[in-house]
């Protein structure tokens, strides 16, 4: 298994199916031309080089892949925050992929990092973040971080702004939301299920929160959800991943007491309840990692940091993949795993497999055998 050489946190991952694209740290930056693609079926990494309007090396950017196009917004680089918008067409068959900086119409969000995004129809909907005061008037609240005045000529703060980017016209806009909006925050986690954009936790001032909200992406109405029973502890730098039309998967993060977390939870939308999720990675805390769901009912977590990166002289960044099985495996998946497990016994019969199954088996072993029934 070849994997990215450098451990990392604050990178971005996007899932176009069936590969997971990773770009990127906090205490230093990785080569900006690198794009790593992880094949969820084969468990193999592939490094792609990129050219064109390559974004600067950044942390805390917001990235999402829609129909094979990778969109990247915001982040923090060596000169501060940015609000530039980039795109890369990963469907291109060229050996070197091309970045393009997009000059969008309308009033963009302020320069920020650690924000969240929902994808709905032809829109990218960004929420919150930490960065500079908007130069133009923006709908919503901005709260300065008083500590940022001490060591910066450009003080920063938290916001609760909602901005929409239309991916057909590349035009920025802001909706007029109703209901009780969440407090300003950054390093929260967002997830889209149907027409609802969910947001959990994040940091505001000295608190890392455990509140859960959803925004109706048709009517722009905010609703706070008050689940019954147990709740996850407040956190930032965690992940929230849709795993079914009725369930969200929460993993890891960083508490108000500055403790990295390794717990996992399932939120049931229809029952409005959190349920702890048992897994084998209780000794592997992660914060500022990325997570993507596969078609096989798994959540793939990559990278992140295992200690308090705010105080440690050497942050424990990771380049490890953690795989969480949140749904029962399909019979096809179980059968393929059995075929691979008993390779020595069954390899002589592989040619009897249907071609698409043989292709899956061969990919895992790097074989070029293309026969089959």
C-alpha positions as a printed Julia matrix, in Angstrom:
373×3 Matrix{Float64}:
   0.0     0.0     0.0
   1.6     3.26   -1.12
   0.36    6.26    0.78
   1.22    9.94    1.09
   4.72   10.17    2.54
   3.98   13.17    4.73
   1.64   13.07    7.71
  -0.85   15.92    7.68
  -3.68   17.78    9.39
  -5.97   20.58    8.19
  -5.93   19.08    4.68
  -9.01   18.7     2.51
 -10.59   15.53    1.17
 -13.44   15.22   -1.31
 -15.24   12.12   -2.5
 -16.26   11.85   -6.14
 -16.55    8.01   -6.08
 -14.8     5.69   -5.88
 -11.66    7.64   -5.01
 -10.95   10.02   -2.18
  -8.93   13.12   -3.14
  -6.66   14.68   -0.55
  -4.91   18.0    -0.77
  -2.49   19.72    1.52
  -0.82   21.37    7.93
  -0.85   23.77   10.54
   2.76   24.14   11.66
   4.17   23.79    8.14
   2.79   23.37    4.63
   3.09   20.5     2.15
   3.87   20.74   -1.59
   0.93   22.52   -3.15
   1.17   20.8    -6.54
   0.42   17.38   -5.06
  -3.02   15.78   -5.26
  -3.34   12.3    -3.78
  -6.16   10.01   -4.88
  -7.16    7.05   -2.73
  -9.08    4.22   -4.38
 -11.54    2.95   -1.78
 -12.01   -0.34   -3.62
  -8.36   -1.29   -3.96
  -6.92    0.51   -0.94
  -4.2     2.08   -3.08
  -2.91    5.66   -3.29
  -1.99    7.48   -6.48
  -0.18   10.8    -6.62
  -1.23   13.27   -9.31
   0.72   16.38  -10.24
  -1.17   19.58  -10.96
  -0.42   22.74  -12.91
  -2.13   25.98  -13.83
  -3.45   28.38  -11.19
  -2.26   26.14   -8.37
  -3.62   27.39   -5.01
  -0.99   28.39   -2.44
  -0.13   25.89    0.27
  -2.89   26.32    2.84
  -4.61   24.86    5.88
  -8.27   25.0     6.82
  -9.56   25.4     3.27
 -13.01   24.15    2.28
 -13.15   21.63   -0.58
 -15.85   19.53   -2.18
 -16.05   17.38   -5.32
 -19.22   17.58   -7.42
 -19.59   15.47  -10.57
 -15.84   15.01  -10.77
 -15.0    18.71  -10.36
 -13.04   19.68   -7.24
 -13.92   23.1    -5.82
 -11.68   24.81   -3.26
 -12.45   27.95   -1.27
 -10.72   29.95    1.44
  -8.04   28.82    3.84
  -4.99   30.19    5.6
  -1.56   30.53    3.98
   1.74   32.15    4.92
   0.35   35.65    4.32
  -2.96   35.19    6.13
  -6.52   34.26    5.17
  -7.86   34.2     1.63
 -11.27   34.17   -0.09
 -10.09   32.97   -3.48
 -12.03   30.26   -5.31
 -10.42   27.5    -7.39
 -11.59   24.49   -9.35
  -9.98   21.39  -10.84
 -11.61   18.92  -13.24
 -10.49   15.5   -12.02
 -12.22   13.81  -14.97
  -9.53   15.12  -17.31
  -7.5    12.33  -18.89
  -4.31   14.41  -19.05
  -1.38   13.18  -16.98
  -1.2    16.57  -15.28
  -4.44   18.05  -13.93
  -5.09   21.78  -14.33
  -6.16   24.15  -11.56
  -8.2    27.2   -12.53
  -8.76   30.26  -10.37
 -12.34   31.45  -10.88
 -13.25   35.13  -10.72
 -16.82   34.91   -9.47
 -19.55   37.53   -9.76
 -21.28   39.09   -6.77
 -19.91   39.82   -3.3
 -17.73   36.96   -2.01
 -17.44   35.85    1.61
 -14.74   37.46    3.71
 -11.3    35.84    3.81
 -11.51   32.97    6.28
 -10.6    29.39    7.11
 -12.13   26.52    9.14
 -15.58   26.97    7.55
 -18.1    24.34    6.45
 -19.96   23.63    3.21
 -23.16   21.96    2.06
 -23.81   20.82   -1.52
 -27.37   21.15   -2.75
 -28.53   21.07   -6.37
 -26.17   23.38   -8.29
 -25.12   25.32   -5.21
 -22.23   25.3    -2.77
 -23.44   26.76    0.52
 -20.73   27.9     2.94
 -21.26   28.49    6.65
 -19.25   30.12    9.42
 -15.49   30.22    9.75
 -12.68   32.25   11.29
 -11.07   35.16    9.51
 -11.18   38.83    8.68
 -14.02   41.28    9.11
 -16.0    41.51    5.83
 -15.06   44.52    3.73
 -18.65   44.81    2.52
 -21.81   44.5     4.55
 -22.76   40.87    5.14
 -25.92   39.28    6.53
 -25.23   37.71    9.89
 -22.96   38.21   12.86
 -19.21   38.72   13.12
 -17.44   38.6    16.51
 -13.81   39.67   16.87
 -11.37   37.38   18.62
  -9.87   39.79   21.14
  -6.64   37.8    21.36
  -6.03   38.32   17.63
  -5.38   42.03   18.27
  -2.24   41.18   20.22
  -0.13   39.67   17.44
  -1.68   40.66   14.14
  -2.14   43.81   12.11
  -5.29   42.17   10.71
  -7.41   40.96   13.66
  -9.73   38.07   13.02
 -12.9    36.58   14.44
 -15.79   34.16   14.13
 -18.92   34.52   11.99
 -22.26   32.82   11.28
 -22.53   33.96    7.67
 -24.21   31.85    4.98
 -22.95   32.36    1.42
 -24.14   30.61   -1.74
 -22.07   29.98   -4.85
 -24.01   28.99   -7.96
 -21.76   26.56   -9.85
 -23.51   27.25  -13.16
 -23.1    31.05  -13.15
 -20.29   31.32  -10.56
 -22.17   34.05   -8.74
 -22.02   34.69   -5.0
 -25.16   35.57   -3.01
 -26.48   35.5     0.54
 -29.9    34.15    1.53
 -32.12   35.87    4.07
 -32.43   33.16    6.72
 -35.16   32.82    9.33
 -35.32   31.03   12.65
 -32.63   31.03   15.34
 -29.23   30.86   13.66
 -26.32   29.08   15.38
 -23.79   31.28   17.13
 -20.7    32.29   15.14
 -18.21   29.43   15.0
 -15.27   27.82   13.26
 -13.82   24.32   12.97
 -17.37   22.93   13.06
 -18.6    20.06   10.89
 -21.29   20.17    8.19
 -23.23   17.43    6.42
 -25.96   17.47    3.75
 -28.89   15.05    3.87
 -31.62   15.73    1.33
 -32.58   19.39    1.55
 -31.15   19.83    5.05
 -27.74   21.17    5.92
 -26.62   19.92    9.36
 -23.95   21.59   11.49
 -22.55   20.23   14.75
 -20.17   21.78   17.27
 -17.25   24.05   16.52
 -15.39   26.71   18.47
 -16.72   30.12   19.51
 -14.45   32.16   21.78
 -13.13   29.78   24.47
 -15.9    27.19   24.12
 -16.08   24.14   21.9
 -19.75   23.36   21.52
 -21.98   20.31   21.11
 -25.11   21.92   19.69
 -26.77   20.54   16.56
 -28.65   22.62   13.98
 -30.0    22.19   10.49
 -30.74   24.73    7.78
 -33.52   24.03    5.28
 -31.75   24.61    1.97
 -35.02   25.37    0.17
 -36.64   27.78    2.64
 -33.47   28.96    4.49
 -35.02   28.36    7.9
 -32.75   27.47   10.81
 -33.79   24.89   13.41
 -31.92   23.82   16.53
 -32.25   20.13   17.38
 -32.41   19.04   21.02
 -31.79   15.27   21.0
 -32.96   12.96   23.77
 -30.58   10.96   25.93
 -26.79   11.01   25.59
 -24.94   13.72   23.67
 -21.38   13.87   22.4
 -19.13   16.24   24.35
 -18.48   19.65   22.82
 -15.71   19.7    20.22
 -14.11   21.33   17.21
 -11.95   19.91   14.39
 -14.18   16.81   14.15
 -15.92   15.18   11.18
 -19.62   14.62   10.45
 -20.41   12.26    7.58
 -23.78   11.22    6.07
 -23.95    7.42    5.96
 -27.6     6.94    5.02
 -30.68    9.11    4.36
 -31.35    8.9     8.11
 -27.94    8.77    9.79
 -24.85   10.91   10.4
 -21.49    9.61   11.65
 -19.48   11.79   14.06
 -15.83   11.06   14.84
 -13.01   12.63   16.82
 -12.28   16.27   17.51
 -10.83   18.5    20.19
 -12.5    19.5    23.48
 -12.67   22.78   25.36
 -10.16   21.2    27.78
  -7.85   20.73   24.75
  -8.14   16.94   24.73
  -8.05   15.06   21.4
 -10.97   12.66   20.99
 -11.33    9.16   19.58
 -15.05    8.61   20.21
 -17.61    8.01   17.48
 -21.38    8.54   17.42
 -24.31    7.86   15.12
 -27.05   10.49   14.94
 -30.46    9.18   13.84
 -32.35   11.99   12.12
 -35.83   10.46   12.36
 -35.45    9.6    16.07
 -33.46   12.74   16.93
 -31.01   10.81   19.07
 -27.28   10.16   19.4
 -25.97    6.63   19.88
 -22.34    5.85   20.78
 -20.58    3.79   18.12
 -18.09    1.11   19.19
 -14.96    0.77   17.06
 -11.37   -0.56   17.3
  -9.63    2.85   17.21
 -10.2     4.04   20.77
  -6.43    4.48   21.19
  -6.15    6.57   18.02
  -7.59   10.03   18.68
  -7.86   12.37   15.71
  -8.56   16.05   15.23
  -8.57   18.14   12.03
  -8.76   14.96    9.96
 -10.96   14.32    6.93
 -13.7    11.72    6.47
 -15.62   10.4     3.46
 -18.29    7.72    3.05
 -17.98    4.89    0.55
 -20.69    3.03   -1.34
 -19.95   -0.01    0.83
 -21.22    1.48    4.08
 -17.81    2.55    5.35
 -16.41    5.85    6.58
 -12.81    6.46    5.52
 -10.88    8.75    7.89
  -7.5    10.06    6.75
  -4.77   12.02    8.47
  -5.33   14.46   11.26
  -3.48   15.08   14.51
  -3.37   12.79   17.57
  -2.32   15.35   20.2
  -2.85   18.97   21.17
  -1.25   20.69   18.19
  -1.68   24.08   19.88
   0.94   23.43   22.58
   3.08   20.48   21.55
   6.44   21.33   20.07
   5.93   18.45   17.68
   2.37   17.79   16.56
   1.55   14.11   16.04
   0.26   14.38   12.47
  -0.87   11.16   10.81
  -0.96    9.7     7.31
  -2.91    6.65    8.43
  -6.33    5.57    7.18
  -9.0     4.42    9.62
 -11.93    2.47    8.2
 -15.24    2.4    10.1
 -17.85   -0.13    8.98
 -21.13    1.57    9.86
 -23.38   -0.69    7.8
 -23.34   -4.45    7.13
 -21.14   -5.4     4.18
 -22.86   -6.56    1.01
 -22.74  -10.23    0.03
 -20.62   -9.29   -2.99
 -18.11   -7.5    -0.74
 -17.96  -10.43    1.68
 -17.47  -12.87   -1.18
 -14.67  -10.8    -2.73
 -12.9   -10.56    0.61
 -13.14  -14.34    0.99
 -11.72  -14.84   -2.51
  -8.8   -12.56   -1.69
  -8.24  -14.07    1.76
  -7.94  -17.56    0.27
  -5.94  -16.44   -2.76
  -3.58  -19.43   -2.82
  -6.44  -21.87   -2.82
  -8.74  -20.06   -5.27
  -6.45  -18.15   -7.66
  -6.6   -20.9   -10.31
 -10.37  -20.37  -10.54
 -10.36  -16.58  -10.76
 -10.89  -16.66  -14.53
 -14.34  -18.1   -13.86
 -15.41  -14.88  -12.2
 -17.55  -12.35  -14.1
 -15.3    -9.73  -15.7
 -16.34   -6.88  -13.41
 -15.6    -8.97  -10.32
 -12.31  -10.19  -11.76
 -11.37   -6.58  -12.4
 -12.0    -5.75   -8.74
  -9.89   -8.66   -7.54
  -7.06   -7.88   -9.96
  -6.98   -4.22   -8.92
  -6.26   -5.22   -5.35
  -3.22   -7.22   -6.48
  -2.09   -5.06   -9.4
  -2.69   -7.85  -11.92
  -3.36   -7.26  -15.62
  -5.42  -10.41  -16.09
  -8.49   -9.23  -18.02
 -10.07  -12.55  -18.96
 -13.06  -13.91  -17.11
 -16.56  -15.04  -17.89
